Amino acid sequence: MRSDRNDFNYAEVFEALSHPLRVKILKAIKDASLSFAELKRKVDMESSGHLQYHLSKLDKFIRTDEYGWYMLSDCGRDALFFVENVKRITETGKRKFLIMNE
């Protein structure tokens, strides 16, 4: 099996994206970096421990900047692109995929 740029397999990708809160986290940091507290508020999470747990499941998809704020990694952008395409396909029934700009 071919490995991708971060050497993780498809099962790990699907496991990480299997929880709706994790997808919500990726969407929350899609356009802007957020601090832990801001992210916690944005995804409407009460428990810091639960948020930390889900962030750890997304370790290949997120990174932190020099201030410790959360942002998408390249793999996170690819994963979110995939999720958005699957959502669009299921909502419209169309199988035409969007083209990614690299």
Secondary structure, 3 states (H helix, E strand, C coil): CCCCCCCCCHHHHHHHCCCHHHHHHHHHCCCCCECHHHHHHHCCCCCHHHHHHHHHHCCCCEEECCCCCEEECHHHHHHHHHHHHHHHHHHHCCCCCCCCCC
